[in-house]
Amino acid sequence: MTWSLNELEAETRKALRGAGLSWGLAEEGGKAVRWVAAHGVDPVPALSDILERHDRGEGVTTRFAEANGRWHATAPICPITLGAALCDNADRLSAIDFVAGPIARPLLIAPFAAFAARILGRSLRLSTGDVQIAFDERGDPAGDLSAIDVSDVSDIHVRLNDVAAGAGARAASTRGIAIAEGAWARVAPYVQRTYVPASELSRRHGAGAGLLDND
């Protein structure tokens, strides 16, 4: 099934809220998932993993601290929460690298590095292990995003890029993305949690067809 980017962003936002994230973080997460899809990588496996970890209350954390220039936690950090921190501290990248770990589903950090590059109007580089992704000043990536579509990594580095991303940077597509129904089935229950169940009171206040249904 092919989803538009607008649909994917809206449903992701609801799913993240259904898993317990604040509406603000859910909004940021929706934009991040849309960005990944627009750059040709299926974001649903990473998204569903993050949703399930939040739902279990284990395997991912939103609690982390900075010490000696490194953002750290005792469990893998939620990439959406960490990504928001990266953007909030983008102006510091001119003086110090952004280093953090461990990180859950690092693919979902990439959009926030792109957003930070756009905030600064500067090329940035995200690296983890042997993988490096460059972002030009518009936030378009150069590098293999699928190489960071893994479960957890020990750390990520985001720094100003000495060399511009150049011609290798790929602009976002405006086309939709094909998502397998079976894959989305892991996400759908979290979306459903944001819907208010129908009741006599809700129908009196305009939900559904109302008390008189002439259809």
Backbone torsions as a table, in degrees:
resi	resn	phi	psi	omega
1	MET	NA	134.1	-179.6
2	THR	-95.3	128.7	178.8
3	TRP	-108.5	142.4	169.8
4	SER	-74.7	158.2	178.7
5	LEU	-64.5	-34.6	177.4
6	ASN	-62.7	-44.8	179.2
7	GLU	-62.2	-44.5	-178.3
8	LEU	-62.0	-43.9	179.7
9	GLU	-63.0	-45.5	-177.4
10	ALA	-65.1	-43.7	-178.8
11	GLU	-71.1	-34.9	176.2
12	THR	-63.3	-42.7	179.5
13	ARG	-57.4	-45.7	179.7
14	LYS	-66.8	-40.0	-179.4
15	ALA	-62.8	-43.2	-180.0
16	LEU	-65.5	-38.7	175.7
17	ARG	-64.3	-41.1	178.5
18	GLY	-62.7	-25.9	178.0
19	ALA	-86.4	-1.9	173.5
20	GLY	110.8	-3.1	176.8
21	LEU	-74.6	154.7	176.9
22	SER	-64.7	160.9	177.7
23	TRP	-61.8	-34.3	179.1
24	GLY	-63.1	-47.2	178.4
25	LEU	-68.9	-35.5	177.3
26	ALA	-61.8	-38.4	176.8
27	GLU	-61.8	-46.3	179.7
28	GLU	-64.6	-39.9	178.8
29	GLY	-64.3	-38.0	176.8
30	GLY	-60.9	-42.9	178.3
31	LYS	-64.7	-38.3	-179.1
32	ALA	-65.7	-45.3	179.9
33	VAL	-63.8	-41.0	176.7
34	ARG	-59.4	-44.1	-178.8
35	TRP	-59.9	-45.5	-180.0
36	VAL	-60.2	-48.0	-179.8
37	ALA	-61.3	-40.0	-178.7
38	ALA	-67.0	-16.9	178.3
39	HIS	-107.4	22.3	165.4
40	GLY	87.6	10.4	178.9
41	VAL	-117.9	135.1	178.4
42	ASP	-70.2	115.4	-176.7
43	PRO	-87.2	-6.8	-170.2
44	VAL	-65.9	-41.6	177.2
45	PRO	-57.4	-43.7	178.8
46	ALA	-66.9	-42.7	179.5
47	LEU	-61.0	-48.5	-177.1
48	SER	-64.2	-35.8	177.2
49	ASP	-62.6	-46.4	179.7
50	ILE	-63.0	-42.4	178.7
51	LEU	-58.9	-47.1	-177.1
52	GLU	-67.1	-36.6	178.3
53	ARG	-66.5	-42.8	176.9
54	HIS	-62.7	-40.2	-177.9
55	ASP	-65.0	-37.3	178.4
56	ARG	-75.8	-20.5	-176.5
57	GLY	73.5	23.9	179.6
58	GLU	-151.7	159.7	178.0
59	GLY	84.4	-6.8	176.6
60	VAL	-157.6	147.5	-178.6
61	THR	-135.3	151.2	172.3
62	THR	-105.5	3.8	-179.1
63	ARG	-103.1	115.1	179.6
64	PHE	-150.9	164.1	-175.6
65	ALA	-139.6	164.5	178.0
66	GLU	-110.7	133.6	176.1
67	ALA	-148.3	129.9	178.8
68	ASN	53.3	39.2	176.3
69	GLY	80.4	6.5	-179.2
70	ARG	-123.3	133.3	174.0
71	TRP	-88.9	126.5	-171.3
72	HIS	-142.4	163.2	177.7
73	ALA	-156.9	168.3	-179.8
74	THR	-85.4	-10.8	177.5
75	ALA	-133.3	162.8	177.5
76	PRO	-55.4	133.0	-175.0
77	ILE	-82.3	140.2	175.4
78	CYS	-61.0	126.0	-176.5
79	PRO	-67.6	-24.8	180.0
80	ILE	-74.0	-44.2	177.4
81	THR	-64.7	-44.3	179.2
82	LEU	-66.3	-38.3	178.8
83	GLY	-61.3	-39.1	176.7
84	ALA	-62.5	-39.7	177.8
85	ALA	-65.3	-38.4	177.7
86	LEU	-60.1	-46.6	-180.0
87	CYS	-66.2	-38.7	178.8
88	ASP	-63.2	-26.7	-177.5
89	ASN	-109.7	19.3	-176.6
90	ALA	-58.0	-36.7	-177.1
91	ASP	-65.8	-17.4	179.2
92	ARG	-79.4	-13.2	-175.6
93	LEU	-65.3	-19.5	176.8
94	SER	-70.9	-18.0	-178.3
95	ALA	-113.2	-30.5	-173.9
96	ILE	-149.2	142.4	176.8
97	ASP	-68.7	153.7	172.9
98	PHE	-94.9	113.7	-177.9
99	VAL	-123.0	133.1	-176.9
100	ALA	-152.5	154.4	174.8
101	GLY	169.7	160.0	-2.9
102	PRO	-75.8	159.1	-175.4
103	ILE	-125.0	135.3	171.9
104	ALA	-87.7	140.7	174.1
105	ARG	43.7	70.1	-175.0
106	PRO	-63.2	-17.5	175.5
107	LEU	-53.0	-36.2	-176.1
108	LEU	-80.3	-2.5	171.0
109	ILE	-81.9	-30.4	-174.8
110	ALA	-53.8	-44.4	179.1
111	PRO	-58.6	-35.9	-177.5
112	PHE	-72.1	-33.2	172.6
113	ALA	-63.7	-38.5	176.8
114	ALA	-64.2	-43.0	179.3
115	PHE	-63.5	-38.8	179.2
116	ALA	-65.4	-39.6	177.6
117	ALA	-60.7	-39.5	180.0
118	ARG	-69.2	-38.9	177.9
119	ILE	-59.4	-44.2	-176.2
120	LEU	-82.3	-23.1	-171.6
121	GLY	66.9	32.0	-177.6
122	ARG	-132.8	153.1	174.6
123	SER	-75.3	136.8	178.5
124	LEU	-123.7	162.8	176.8
125	ARG	-131.2	128.5	175.1
126	LEU	-106.1	129.4	178.4
127	SER	-134.5	145.1	172.4
128	THR	-150.0	123.7	-173.2
129	GLY	59.6	-129.5	-179.6
130	ASP	-93.2	2.4	-175.4
131	VAL	-96.3	133.9	176.7
132	GLN	-131.3	135.7	175.4
133	ILE	-123.4	126.0	177.0
134	ALA	-99.5	151.1	177.7
135	PHE	-129.4	130.4	177.3
136	ASP	-79.3	-178.4	-174.2
137	GLU	-67.4	-14.4	175.1
138	ARG	-91.7	-5.1	-179.3
139	GLY	90.0	7.1	178.2
140	ASP	-79.9	138.0	-173.3
141	PRO	-90.8	151.7	169.9
142	ALA	-128.8	119.2	-176.2
143	GLY	135.2	173.3	-175.2
144	ASP	-91.1	97.5	-179.8
145	LEU	-62.3	-33.5	-178.7
146	SER	-63.7	-19.0	179.7
147	ALA	-70.5	-18.0	177.2
148	ILE	-106.8	13.8	175.4
149	ASP	-87.0	70.8	-177.4
150	VAL	-129.0	174.1	-174.7
151	SER	-69.5	-68.2	-177.6
152	ASP	-135.5	151.8	171.1
153	VAL	-131.4	156.5	-175.9
154	SER	-74.4	-31.0	178.9
155	ASP	-164.1	161.1	171.4
156	ILE	-131.6	149.3	174.8
157	HIS	-122.8	132.8	171.6
158	VAL	-123.3	126.4	-176.5
159	ARG	-144.0	163.3	171.8
160	LEU	-62.2	139.8	-177.0
161	ASN	-91.7	125.7	-179.6
162	ASP	-70.1	-27.8	-178.8
163	VAL	-117.2	131.3	180.0
164	ALA	-60.5	148.1	-179.6
165	ALA	-60.8	-32.8	170.3
166	GLY	69.0	-152.4	-172.6
167	ALA	-67.0	-17.3	-178.8
168	GLY	-74.0	-12.5	-177.5
169	ALA	-71.0	138.4	-177.6
170	ARG	-107.3	124.7	177.1
171	ALA	-72.1	155.5	-179.6
172	ALA	-68.5	144.7	173.5
173	SER	-86.7	153.0	174.4
174	THR	-102.3	0.3	179.1
175	ARG	-76.3	162.2	176.6
176	GLY	-76.0	-173.4	-179.3
177	ILE	-136.2	141.3	178.7
178	ALA	-79.9	126.7	178.8
179	ILE	-125.8	126.8	179.0
180	ALA	-66.7	136.7	-179.3
181	GLU	-58.9	-37.6	179.2
182	GLY	-63.1	-35.8	178.9
183	ALA	-69.6	-42.7	-179.6
184	TRP	-69.1	-21.7	179.5
185	ALA	-60.0	-24.5	177.4
186	ARG	-76.1	-23.2	-177.4
187	VAL	-92.2	-36.2	-172.2
188	ALA	-52.6	-41.0	-179.3
189	PRO	-59.6	-30.1	179.3
190	TYR	-74.2	-34.2	174.8
191	VAL	-62.8	-43.8	-177.1
192	GLN	-59.9	-28.5	-178.4
193	ARG	-65.6	-19.6	-178.5
194	THR	-88.1	-3.8	179.4
195	TYR	-91.1	137.5	178.8
196	VAL	-83.7	126.1	178.9
197	PRO	-60.6	142.9	178.2
198	ALA	-65.4	142.6	178.2
199	SER	-148.8	170.1	177.0
200	GLU	-57.5	-42.4	-178.8
201	LEU	-65.8	-44.3	-178.1
202	SER	-65.0	-36.9	178.3
203	ARG	-66.1	-37.8	177.9
204	ARG	-63.4	-26.2	-178.0
205	HIS	-98.6	15.1	169.5
206	GLY	107.6	-2.9	179.0
207	ALA	-75.3	145.0	176.7
208	GLY	69.3	-152.7	-175.1
209	ALA	-83.7	-11.5	-179.0
210	GLY	86.9	-175.3	-176.6
211	LEU	-75.7	-24.7	178.4
212	LEU	-112.6	118.0	-178.4
213	ASP	-123.4	106.6	-177.0
214	ASN	-97.9	5.6	-178.6
215	ASP	-75.7	NA	NA
